[in-house]
Amino acid sequence: MDEKTDLLICLGAATAANCIPCFDYYFKKASAAGIPAEEVRKAVELACKIKTGSGLVMKNGIRDITGQEWEYEQSGDGKTDYPCCKK
């Protein structure tokens, strides 16, 4: 695997894992390798989509176990370009 792909995967994984120190580390490496900010943003966006899907699976699993329907509020103020954080 080439370095660019490796770093973009690491950035996505750090995003999905909610690990700011990991993201910071790999973002610095990606910047030094000349990876454009737009490509980093796309990796983050994809990770956010995956996180949203896994969150829905958890909510559905909890609903099935408890037999309860709950309203879930989304965190953040919705002022973002990332689909994972929009209201």
Steps between C-alpha positions, in 0.01 A plus 500: 500500500634844420571754775215733401238225523648378827484847654144565381389168652674593826321837504166330442569243770603772746177684423289187546681425828447855631875527557611862467867424584505232227333732252745779583797267455384366163380841381851638552644205308242544221575872475873430482431245225311764301154346528246771412256617769208403275611136502536507878149646524365218283665238723344666806162516328509129417595412857211712628259314273622167636468626858145616432409155367654318795319737737169409339580131537569554872177697548300230323668225703428683826139551390467128425651398835302745712179505298503879535484774237700806599557836342868569448640849472792566274802670650649817360335812372452375143725773356732277304559364152544147633188283459570320827447815703219679316163531663 
